[in-house]
Structures are given as structure tokens and as C-alpha cells.
Amino acid sequence: VDVLMPSGAIESVFDDDSWPYRYRKIRQIGDVGTSTMYGIALYWSLSTLTTVGHGDIVPFTDLELWFTSMVFVCGNVAFGYVIGHMSSIIATNDETQVRIRRKIGEISSYMSHRKLPAKLRHRIRDHYNYAWKRSTVYDEAAILEELPTYLQQDLVLYLHQDLVKAV
């Protein structure tokens, strides 16, 4: 690729050892335009970024080059969306664990402050572990209180449907 320099001279931007020169030599093409060189550079960077590059099948025409680059971009966007969505699911599931750990910390601090004997501390921890296995860390009474009466009834009936069916 030749460039018009500020001095008015035309100079080659790439020497014989540069990657564009070698790429053109491998593809057996002569000098190409700036847009083609940018396309080649974009293709190379995207194929390297997506770790699928340097394979046996490479694009040859400008259209193939730009199309492949756009496929790389779309693939990266989709991959980013999937990873982001999975991360948010994991973060939501961890919220319960964070609440439980916070509560355990509060209980441990309280027991240390009161200098409770080890046996009593163990029994208290066992109680909370049992309670957490049987219920949630959410304040169901507060949640129910915020709901209108008709939704409270529907929620309570749903939560205790096994008991209602047994009667």
C-alpha cells in the first residue's frame, strides 16, 4: 500500500517483512486498496480474538472477508449475551447464600459477644441450619403483608395446597 506523505513523496507503508506483504504473497495478490487492507486487518484481529483463526479455510474475496468478520462480531455478541445471562442467573442463586452467610455472621457475633458456651453455640447453629433447610431466608410475613387480601389468600392456598388436599 502506497501512501502520499506530507513531503509529497509516495512511500510504501509496509516493507517486505510485514504481515500484509506476506499475506498478499500467500494469497497471490498484488497491491490492494486501503479498504481491503483494513478488511484483512479486521479479519485477522477478529479471528485471533475469537480464537478460531489461523485455520485452513480463509476468505479470499473482499465480500468473504467482510462477511466472515461480521459473523465473528455476531458470534462474539451472542457469546457475551449468553455468558452475561448465565452470570446473572448464578448471581441470583447466590443471593440466598449471601443472606444465609450474613445471618450466620450476625448470630456468631452475638454468641461471641454473650460468651455462650460451645455446646449451646452448637445447638443454636443446628437450630438455624434446620430452620433454613425447611424455609427461606425471606421474611414471608412482610411479603404477605404487602400483598392485597385476594393475593394473600391465593398465595397461602398455593403454599399449603398439600395440606388443603389432605383435608
Backbone as a printed PyTorch tensor [residue, N CA C, xyz], in Angstrom:
tensor([[[  0.8590,  -1.1670,   0.0000],
         [  0.0000,   0.0000,   0.0000],
         [  0.8990,   1.2220,   0.0000]],

        [[  0.6960,   2.1020,  -0.9240],
         [  1.4890,   3.3220,  -1.0030],
         [  0.6890,   4.4670,  -0.4090]],

        [[  1.4000,   5.3550,   0.2860],
         [  0.7550,   6.4830,   0.9510],
         [  1.4370,   7.7600,   0.5040]],

        [[  0.6340,   8.7970,   0.2910],
         [  1.1660,  10.1070,  -0.0490],
         [  1.6190,  10.7760,   1.2400]],

        [[  2.8940,  11.0270,   1.3580],
         [  3.4700,  11.6130,   2.5690],
         [  3.3260,  13.1310,   2.5110]],

        [[  3.4080,  13.8140,   3.6870],
         [  3.2880,  15.2790,   3.7120],
         [  4.3280,  15.9790,   2.8240]],

        [[  5.4630,  15.3370,   2.6180],
         [  6.5060,  15.9380,   1.7710],
         [  6.1460,  15.8770,   0.2910]],

        [[  5.1020,  15.1120,  -0.0310],
         [  4.6860,  14.9700,  -1.4210],
         [  5.1930,  13.6940,  -2.0490]],

        [[  6.0720,  12.9930,  -1.3480],
         [  6.6130,  11.7410,  -1.8770],
         [  5.6520,  10.5980,  -1.6040]],

        [[  5.6460,   9.6070,  -2.4510],
         [  4.8280,   8.4120,  -2.2600],
         [  5.7310,   7.3320,  -1.6910]],

        [[  5.3540,   6.8180,  -0.5070],
         [  6.1710,   5.7930,   0.1370],
         [  5.3140,   4.5740,   0.4490]],

        [[  5.9670,   3.4370,   0.4390],
         [  5.2830,   2.2000,   0.7990],
         [  5.2030,   2.1200,   2.3150]],

        [[  4.0190,   1.8830,   2.8360],
         [  3.8190,   1.8120,   4.2840],
         [  4.3660,   0.5060,   4.8310]],

        [[  4.3010,  -0.5500,   4.0600],
         [  4.7070,  -1.8740,   4.5230],
         [  5.9620,  -2.3360,   3.7860]],

        [[  6.9320,  -2.8220,   4.5280],
         [  8.1240,  -3.3580,   3.8860],
         [  7.9110,  -4.8330,   3.5480]],

        [[  8.9290,  -5.4640,   2.9930],
         [  8.8050,  -6.8410,   2.5230],
         [  8.6620,  -7.8580,   3.6480]],

        [[  8.9120,  -7.4520,   4.8760],
         [  8.8090,  -8.3880,   6.0030],
         [  7.5160,  -8.1960,   6.8020]],

        [[  6.6520,  -7.2950,   6.3700],
         [  5.4280,  -7.0180,   7.1300],
         [  4.3630,  -8.0810,   6.8690]],

        [[  3.4050,  -8.2180,   7.7750],
         [  2.3700,  -9.2330,   7.6140],
         [  1.4830,  -8.9620,   6.4070]],

        [[  1.1430,  -7.6940,   6.0750],
         [  0.3210,  -7.5060,   4.8640],
         [  1.0400,  -7.9710,   3.6040]],

        [[  2.3440,  -7.7410,   3.5540],
         [  3.1170,  -8.1830,   2.3850],
         [  3.0810,  -9.7060,   2.2850]],

        [[  3.3250, -10.3840,   3.4100],
         [  3.3150, -11.8530,   3.4010],
         [  1.9190, -12.3850,   3.0830]],

        [[  0.8860, -11.7280,   3.6130],
         [ -0.4900, -12.1600,   3.3530],
         [ -0.8040, -12.0540,   1.8660]],

        [[ -0.4380, -10.9380,   1.2670],
         [ -0.6880, -10.7680,  -0.1700],
         [  0.0970, -11.8000,  -0.9770]],

        [[  1.3040, -12.1090,  -0.5210],
         [  2.1410, -13.0930,  -1.2250],
         [  1.5090, -14.4800,  -1.1380]],

        [[  1.0180, -14.8650,   0.0650],
         [  0.3800, -16.1740,   0.2400],
         [ -0.8860, -16.2630,  -0.6040]],

        [[ -1.6780, -15.1920,  -0.5940],
         [ -2.9160, -15.1810,  -1.3850],
         [ -2.6440, -14.9400,  -2.8700]],

        [[ -1.4220, -14.6610,  -3.2150],
         [ -1.0100, -14.4090,  -4.5900],
         [ -1.7890, -13.2620,  -5.2180]],

        [[ -1.8340, -12.1620,  -4.4720],
         [ -2.4880, -10.9630,  -4.9940],
         [ -1.4710,  -9.8330,  -4.9800]],

        [[ -1.6690,  -8.8990,  -5.8210],
         [ -0.7610,  -7.7520,  -5.9000],
         [ -1.1570,  -6.7050,  -4.8710]],

        [[ -0.8490,  -5.4720,  -5.1830],
         [ -1.2300,  -4.3750,  -4.2980],
         [ -2.7500,  -4.2870,  -4.2380]],

        [[ -3.2430,  -4.0170,  -3.0690],
         [ -4.6900,  -3.9010,  -2.8690],
         [ -4.9780,  -2.5400,  -2.2680]],

        [[ -6.2420,  -2.1680,  -2.3060],
         [ -6.6490,  -0.8850,  -1.7630],
         [ -6.6290,  -0.8520,  -0.2380]],

        [[ -6.7610,   0.3470,   0.2790],
         [ -6.7350,   0.5500,   1.7230],
         [ -7.8930,  -0.1760,   2.3990]],

        [[ -9.0830,  -0.1430,   1.7930],
         [-10.2310,  -0.8060,   2.4280],
         [-10.0080,  -2.3110,   2.5200]],

        [[ -9.3930,  -2.9030,   1.5050],
         [ -9.0940,  -4.3340,   1.5590],
         [ -8.0900,  -4.6240,   2.6650]],

        [[ -7.0760,  -3.7710,   2.7940],
         [ -6.0900,  -3.9820,   3.8550],
         [ -6.7320,  -3.8380,   5.2330]],

        [[ -7.6350,  -2.8700,   5.3910],
         [ -8.3600,  -2.7460,   6.6560],
         [ -9.2310,  -3.9880,   6.8910]],

        [[ -9.8410,  -4.4870,   5.8240],
         [-10.6380,  -5.7080,   5.9450],
         [ -9.7930,  -6.8890,   6.3690]],

        [[ -8.6100,  -6.9990,   5.7920],
         [ -7.7020,  -8.0840,   6.1560],
         [ -7.2830,  -7.9410,   7.6160]],

        [[ -6.9690,  -6.7210,   8.0260],
         [ -6.5610,  -6.4780,   9.4180],
         [ -7.7050,  -6.7850,  10.3840]],

        [[ -8.9290,  -6.3690,  10.0140],
         [-10.0850,  -6.6470,  10.8660],
         [-10.3310,  -8.1500,  10.9590]],

        [[-10.2700,  -8.8240,   9.8210],
         [-10.4600, -10.2800,   9.8220],
         [ -9.4270, -10.9490,  10.7130]],

        [[ -8.1730, -10.5760,  10.5660],
         [ -7.1030, -11.1910,  11.3590],
         [ -7.3300, -10.9480,  12.8490]],

        [[ -7.6570,  -9.7110,  13.2200],
         [ -7.8320,  -9.4100,  14.6460],
         [ -9.0510, -10.1320,  15.2190]],

        [[-10.1380, -10.1940,  14.4550],
         [-11.3290, -10.8860,  14.9560],
         [-11.1110, -12.3940,  15.0330]],

        [[-10.4230, -12.9460,  14.0380],
         [-10.1860, -14.3940,  14.0800],
         [ -9.2490, -14.7460,  15.2210]],

        [[ -8.3040, -13.8640,  15.5190],
         [ -7.4130, -14.0880,  16.6540],
         [ -8.1650, -13.9050,  17.9690]],

        [[ -8.9920, -12.8690,  18.0460],
         [ -9.7730, -12.5830,  19.2490],
         [-10.7250, -13.7250,  19.5820]],

        [[-11.3540, -14.2830,  18.5670],
         [-12.3220, -15.3490,  18.8100],
         [-11.6660, -16.7210,  18.8960]],

        [[-10.3880, -16.7630,  18.7650],
         [ -9.5860, -17.9860,  18.8460],
         [-10.0110, -19.0540,  17.8410]],

        [[-10.5540, -18.6300,  16.7280],
         [-10.8830, -19.5910,  15.6690],
         [-10.0080, -19.3530,  14.4530]],

        [[ -9.0920, -18.4140,  14.5670],
         [ -8.2960, -18.0100,  13.4120],
         [ -7.1810, -18.9670,  13.0670]],

        [[ -6.5170, -18.6290,  11.9850],
         [ -5.3510, -19.3490,  11.5040],
         [ -5.6950, -20.7710,  11.0730]],

        [[ -6.8880, -20.9450,  10.5400],
         [ -7.3030, -22.2690,  10.0880],
         [ -6.9480, -22.4970,   8.6370]],

        [[ -7.4020, -23.6210,   8.1190],
         [ -7.1050, -23.9790,   6.7340],
         [ -8.0100, -23.2490,   5.7490]],

        [[ -9.2050, -22.8790,   6.1960],
         [-10.1520, -22.2340,   5.3010],
         [-10.1770, -20.7450,   5.6190]],

        [[ -9.8040, -19.9350,   4.6660],
         [ -9.7630, -18.4870,   4.8590],
         [-10.5230, -17.8140,   3.7360]],

        [[-11.0650, -16.6480,   3.9990],
         [-11.7790, -15.9310,   2.9410],
         [-10.7990, -15.3650,   1.9160]],

        [[-11.2160, -15.3190,   0.6500],
         [-10.3400, -14.8060,  -0.4070],
         [-10.8490, -13.5060,  -0.9930]],

        [[-12.1500, -13.3970,  -1.2120],
         [-12.6620, -12.1610,  -1.8080],
         [-12.9450, -11.1480,  -0.7050]],

        [[-13.0650,  -9.8960,  -1.0990],
         [-13.3850,  -8.8470,  -0.1280],
         [-14.7230,  -9.1280,   0.5480]],

        [[-15.7050,  -9.5990,  -0.2250],
         [-17.0180,  -9.9030,   0.3400],
         [-16.9160, -11.0040,   1.3950]],

        [[-16.1710, -12.0560,   1.0950],
         [-15.9740, -13.1410,   2.0680],
         [-15.2830, -12.6210,   3.3290]],

        [[-14.3190, -11.7470,   3.1270],
         [-13.5560, -11.1860,   4.2380],
         [-14.4560, -10.3890,   5.1730]],

        [[-15.2520,  -9.4830,   4.6270],
         [-16.1430,  -8.6570,   5.4420],
         [-17.2760,  -9.4910,   6.0420]],

        [[-17.8150, -10.4360,   5.2650],
         [-18.8840, -11.2860,   5.7920],
         [-18.3840, -12.1120,   6.9720]],

        [[-17.2050, -12.7020,   6.8290],
         [-16.6310, -13.5060,   7.9070],
         [-16.3830, -12.6490,   9.1410]],

        [[-15.9170, -11.4450,   8.9370],
         [-15.6830, -10.5400,  10.0640],
         [-16.9920, -10.2300,  10.7930]],

        [[-18.0670, -10.0140,  10.0420],
         [-19.3640,  -9.7280,  10.6730],
         [-19.8900, -10.9540,  11.4290]],

        [[-19.6390, -12.1450,  10.8800],
         [-20.0380, -13.3710,  11.5860],
         [-19.2780, -13.4790,  12.9020]],

        [[-17.9870, -13.1460,  12.8830],
         [-17.1970, -13.1400,  14.1170],
         [-17.8100, -12.1820,  15.1390]],

        [[-18.1600, -10.9860,  14.6940],
         [-18.7370,  -9.9860,  15.6000],
         [-20.0570, -10.4940,  16.1720]],

        [[-20.9290, -11.0180,  15.3240],
         [-22.2260, -11.5420,  15.8000],
         [-22.0130, -12.7000,  16.7750]],

        [[-21.0670, -13.5560,  16.4730],
         [-20.7680, -14.6670,  17.3770],
         [-20.2850, -14.1830,  18.7200]],

        [[-19.4250, -13.1640,  18.7260],
         [-18.9400, -12.6160,  19.9930],
         [-20.0550, -11.9550,  20.7860]],

        [[-20.9500, -11.2540,  20.1000],
         [-22.0780, -10.6250,  20.7790],
         [-22.9770, -11.6930,  21.4050]],

        [[-23.2790, -12.7380,  20.6570],
         [-24.1140, -13.8230,  21.1870],
         [-23.4290, -14.5050,  22.3590]],

        [[-22.1490, -14.7680,  22.2350],
         [-21.3930, -15.3920,  23.3210],
         [-21.4150, -14.5100,  24.5670]],

        [[-21.2080, -13.2180,  24.3870],
         [-21.2470, -12.2820,  25.5170],
         [-22.6100, -12.2600,  26.1810]],

        [[-23.6840, -12.3000,  25.3740],
         [-25.0370, -12.3090,  25.9290],
         [-25.2760, -13.5640,  26.7570]],

        [[-24.8980, -14.7080,  26.2280],
         [-25.1020, -15.9750,  26.9420],
         [-24.3230, -15.9810,  28.2560]],

        [[-23.0670, -15.5940,  28.2060],
         [-22.2470, -15.5710,  29.4200],
         [-22.8190, -14.5860,  30.4270]],

        [[-23.2320, -13.4150,  29.9730],
         [-23.8400, -12.4210,  30.8710],
         [-25.1070, -12.9370,  31.5160]],

        [[-25.9480, -13.6010,  30.7260],
         [-27.2000, -14.1390,  31.2530],
         [-26.9330, -15.2450,  32.2800]],

        [[-25.9820, -16.1140,  31.9620],
         [-25.6480, -17.1820,  32.9110],
         [-25.0780, -16.5950,  34.2050]],

        [[-24.2940, -15.5470,  34.0950],
         [-23.7250, -14.8940,  35.2810],
         [-24.8220, -14.3060,  36.1530]],

        [[-25.8230, -13.6980,  35.5270],
         [-26.9150, -13.1180,  36.3180],
         [-27.7350, -14.2060,  37.0060]],

        [[-27.8970, -15.3600,  36.3520],
         [-28.6140, -16.4760,  36.9870],
         [-27.8350, -16.9670,  38.2010]],

        [[-26.5340, -17.1150,  38.0420],
         [-25.6990, -17.5740,  39.1510],
         [-25.7190, -16.5560,  40.2820]],

        [[-25.6600, -15.2730,  39.9450],
         [-25.6720, -14.2260,  40.9630],
         [-26.9920, -14.2420,  41.7330]],

        [[-28.0960, -14.4920,  41.0480],
         [-29.3940, -14.5480,  41.7110],
         [-29.4520, -15.7270,  42.6780]],

        [[-28.9280, -16.8760,  42.2480],
         [-28.9190, -18.0440,  43.1320],
         [-28.0170, -17.8280,  44.3260]],

        [[-26.9450, -17.0880,  44.1520],
         [-26.0230, -16.8320,  45.2510],
         [-26.5890, -15.8520,  46.2720]],

        [[-27.6100, -15.0950,  45.8860],
         [-28.1900, -14.1130,  46.8030],
         [-28.6900, -14.7830,  48.0800]],

        [[-29.3240, -15.9350,  47.9530],
         [-29.8100, -16.6540,  49.1330],
         [-28.6400, -17.0690,  50.0160]],

        [[-27.5880, -17.5780,  49.4040],
         [-26.4100, -17.9800,  50.1770],
         [-25.7760, -16.7870,  50.8860]],

        [[-25.7500, -15.6320,  50.2290],
         [-25.1950, -14.4330,  50.8560],
         [-26.0190, -14.0440,  52.0750]],

        [[-27.3320, -14.1100,  51.9410],
         [-28.1930, -13.7740,  53.0840],
         [-27.9710, -14.7470,  54.2410]],

        [[-27.8320, -16.0200,  53.9280],
         [-27.6090, -17.0190,  54.9850],
         [-26.2610, -16.7700,  55.6600]],

        [[-25.2290, -16.5130,  54.8690],
         [-23.9020, -16.2570,  55.4590],
         [-23.9170, -15.0130,  56.3390]],

        [[-24.6210, -13.9910,  55.8920],
         [-24.7280, -12.7560,  56.6740],
         [-25.4180, -13.0430,  58.0120]],

        [[-26.4800, -13.8320,  57.9600],
         [-27.2100, -14.1720,  59.1890],
         [-26.3320, -15.0100,  60.1150]],

        [[-25.5740, -15.9560,  59.5520],
         [-24.6680, -16.7790,  60.3640],
         [-23.6350, -15.8850,  61.0410]],

        [[-23.1250, -14.9080,  60.3040],
         [-22.1570, -13.9700,  60.8750],
         [-22.7450, -13.1840,  62.0310]],

        [[-23.9850, -12.7210,  61.8610],
         [-24.6550, -11.9750,  62.9320],
         [-24.8520, -12.8480,  64.1640]],

        [[-25.2860, -14.0790,  63.9350],
         [-25.5310, -14.9980,  65.0580],
         [-24.2110, -15.3300,  65.7570]],

        [[-23.1680, -15.5880,  64.9980],
         [-21.8600, -15.8990,  65.5870],
         [-21.3380, -14.7190,  66.4000]],

        [[-21.4800, -13.5130,  65.8700],
         [-21.0410, -12.3260,  66.6010],
         [-21.8230, -12.1720,  67.9030]],

        [[-23.1380, -12.3840,  67.8190],
         [-23.9620, -12.2800,  69.0250],
         [-23.5210, -13.3070,  70.0700]],

        [[-23.2940, -14.5570,  69.6340],
         [-22.9110, -15.6080,  70.5820],
         [-21.5360, -15.3280,  71.1840]],

        [[-20.6280, -14.7770,  70.3940],
         [-19.3030, -14.4210,  70.9240],
         [-19.4200, -13.2820,  71.9170]],

        [[-20.2400, -12.2920,  71.5820],
         [-20.4360, -11.1460,  72.4760],
         [-21.0020, -11.5910,  73.8270]],

        [[-21.9020, -12.5410,  73.7900],
         [-22.5260, -13.0340,  75.0270],
         [-21.7100, -14.1350,  75.7020]],

        [[-20.6010, -14.5330,  75.0490],
         [-19.7060, -15.5660,  75.5960],
         [-20.4600, -16.8510,  75.9470]],

        [[-21.2450, -17.3060,  74.9710],
         [-22.0270, -18.5240,  75.1780],
         [-21.1080, -19.7450,  75.1460]],

        [[-21.4500, -20.7660,  75.9170],
         [-20.6270, -21.9870,  75.9030],
         [-20.7100, -22.6810,  74.5260]],

        [[-19.6650, -23.4180,  74.1920],
         [-19.5590, -24.0700,  72.8810],
         [-20.7340, -24.9950,  72.6040]],

        [[-21.1680, -25.7310,  73.6030],
         [-22.2810, -26.6750,  73.4080],
         [-23.5620, -25.9250,  73.0270]],

        [[-23.8230, -24.8120,  73.7190],
         [-25.0150, -24.0180,  73.4130],
         [-24.8980, -23.3800,  72.0210]],

        [[-23.7160, -22.9000,  71.6600],
         [-23.4980, -22.3210,  70.3250],
         [-23.7820, -23.3650,  69.2450]],

        [[-23.3100, -24.5700,  69.4690],
         [-23.5270, -25.6490,  68.5010],
         [-25.0250, -25.9350,  68.3400]],

        [[-25.7440, -25.9620,  69.4470],
         [-27.1910, -26.2240,  69.3820],
         [-27.9180, -25.0990,  68.6510]],

        [[-27.4830, -23.8620,  68.8950],
         [-28.1200, -22.7170,  68.2180],
         [-27.8450, -22.7760,  66.7190]],

        [[-26.6110, -23.0630,  66.3290],
         [-26.2900, -23.1880,  64.9050],
         [-27.0860, -24.3180,  64.2670]],

        [[-27.2050, -25.4390,  64.9460],
         [-28.0030, -26.5540,  64.4380],
         [-29.4460, -26.1380,  64.2120]],

        [[-29.9790, -25.3630,  65.1600],
         [-31.3620, -24.8890,  65.0300],
         [-31.5210, -24.0540,  63.7570]],

        [[-30.6160, -23.0940,  63.5600],
         [-30.7220, -22.2410,  62.3730],
         [-30.5130, -23.0340,  61.0850]],

        [[-29.5810, -23.9600,  61.0790],
         [-29.3870, -24.7960,  59.8840],
         [-30.6480, -25.5830,  59.5650]],

        [[-31.2770, -26.1380,  60.5770],
         [-32.5300, -26.8730,  60.3790],
         [-33.6210, -25.9360,  59.8580]],

        [[-33.7200, -24.7690,  60.4620],
         [-34.7570, -23.8050,  60.0620],
         [-34.5570, -23.3590,  58.6130]],

        [[-33.3040, -23.1310,  58.2080],
         [-33.0400, -22.6830,  56.8470],
         [-33.3180, -23.7700,  55.8270]],

        [[-33.1180, -25.0120,  56.2080],
         [-33.4170, -26.1070,  55.2810],
         [-34.9150, -26.2500,  55.0670]],

        [[-35.6890, -25.8840,  56.0520],
         [-37.1400, -26.0420,  55.9670],
         [-37.8430, -24.8180,  55.4100]],

        [[-37.1820, -23.6790,  55.3830],
         [-37.8390, -22.4480,  54.9290],
         [-36.8720, -21.6270,  54.0840]],

        [[-37.2390, -20.3970,  53.8490],
         [-36.3830, -19.4910,  53.0940],
         [-35.8440, -18.4220,  54.0240]],

        [[-34.9230, -17.6480,  53.5230],
         [-34.3720, -16.5610,  54.3150],
         [-35.1940, -15.2890,  54.1440]],

        [[-36.2410, -15.3690,  53.3410],
         [-37.0690, -14.2010,  53.1000],
         [-38.0980, -14.0590,  54.2060]],

        [[-38.4680, -12.8370,  54.4810],
         [-39.4690, -12.5520,  55.5100],
         [-40.8470, -12.6880,  54.8600]],

        [[-41.3840, -13.9140,  54.9350],
         [-42.6640, -14.1830,  54.2580],
         [-43.8000, -13.3720,  54.8450]],

        [[-43.7690, -13.1310,  56.1530],
         [-44.8350, -12.3410,  56.7800],
         [-44.8570, -10.9270,  56.1940]],

        [[-43.6910, -10.3340,  56.0040],
         [-43.6260,  -8.9830,  55.4390],
         [-44.0790,  -8.9820,  53.9830]],

        [[-43.6980, -10.0120,  53.2440],
         [-44.1120, -10.1030,  51.8400],
         [-45.6270, -10.2490,  51.7510]],

        [[-46.1850, -11.1330,  52.5690],
         [-47.6390, -11.3300,  52.5820],
         [-48.3680, -10.0600,  52.9830]],

        [[-47.8220,  -9.3440,  53.9390],
         [-48.4620,  -8.1340,  54.4470],
         [-48.5860,  -7.0650,  53.3670]],

        [[-47.6360,  -7.0310,  52.4380],
         [-47.6550,  -6.0300,  51.3760],
         [-48.6520,  -6.3620,  50.2690]],

        [[-49.0710,  -7.6120,  50.1910],
         [-49.9900,  -8.0290,  49.1270],
         [-51.4390,  -7.7030,  49.4800]],

        [[-52.2830,  -7.4680,  48.4630],
         [-53.7200,  -7.3130,  48.7230],
         [-54.2990,  -8.6330,  49.2470]],

        [[-55.4160,  -8.5550,  49.9140],
         [-56.0130,  -9.7180,  50.5650],
         [-56.2470, -10.8840,  49.6050]],

        [[-56.7920, -10.6100,  48.4300],
         [-57.0820, -11.7020,  47.4960],
         [-55.8100, -12.4250,  47.0520]],

        [[-54.6920, -11.6880,  46.8900],
         [-53.4330, -12.3400,  46.5280],
         [-52.8340, -13.0880,  47.7180]],

        [[-53.0360, -12.5530,  48.9170],
         [-52.5770, -13.2580,  50.1190],
         [-53.2360, -14.6220,  50.2060]],

        [[-54.5590, -14.6350,  49.9750],
         [-55.2980, -15.9010,  50.0550],
         [-54.8030, -16.8830,  48.9910]],

        [[-54.6270, -16.3940,  47.7550],
         [-54.1540, -17.2680,  46.6830],
         [-52.7650, -17.8200,  46.9950]],

        [[-51.8940, -16.9910,  47.5250],
         [-50.5310, -17.4160,  47.8450],
         [-50.5270, -18.4340,  48.9740]],

        [[-51.2910, -18.1790,  50.0240],
         [-51.3390, -19.1090,  51.1530],
         [-51.9230, -20.4430,  50.7210]],

        [[-52.9720, -20.4180,  49.9090],
         [-53.5620, -21.6700,  49.4180],
         [-52.5660, -22.4430,  48.5590]],

        [[-51.8040, -21.7320,  47.7410],
         [-50.8110, -22.4020,  46.9030],
         [-49.7000, -23.0130,  47.7550]],

        [[-49.1920, -22.2390,  48.7100],
         [-48.0880, -22.7360,  49.5510],
         [-48.4840, -23.9350,  50.3990]],

        [[-49.7690, -24.0090,  50.7740],
         [-50.2230, -25.1020,  51.6440],
         [-51.2230, -26.0080,  50.9460]],

        [[-51.0850, -26.1440,  49.6290],
         [-52.0380, -26.9480,  48.8520],
         [-52.0260, -28.4260,  49.2450]],

        [[-50.8650, -28.9510,  49.6410],
         [-50.8060, -30.3530,  50.0830],
         [-51.6670, -30.5670,  51.3220]],

        [[-51.5950, -29.6470,  52.2480],
         [-52.3790, -29.7470,  53.4810],
         [-53.8720, -29.6140,  53.1750]],

        [[-54.2240, -28.6730,  52.2810],
         [-55.6320, -28.4660,  51.9240],
         [-56.1910, -29.6960,  51.2260]],

        [[-55.3930, -30.3280,  50.3580],
         [-55.8510, -31.5250,  49.6510],
         [-56.0370, -32.6920,  50.6070]],

        [[-55.2290, -32.7380,  51.6380],
         [-55.2920, -33.8430,  52.5970],
         [-56.5440, -33.7500,  53.4790]],

        [[-57.1230, -32.5770,  53.6130],
         [-58.3000, -32.4040,  54.4940],
         [-59.5550, -32.8220,  53.8070]]])
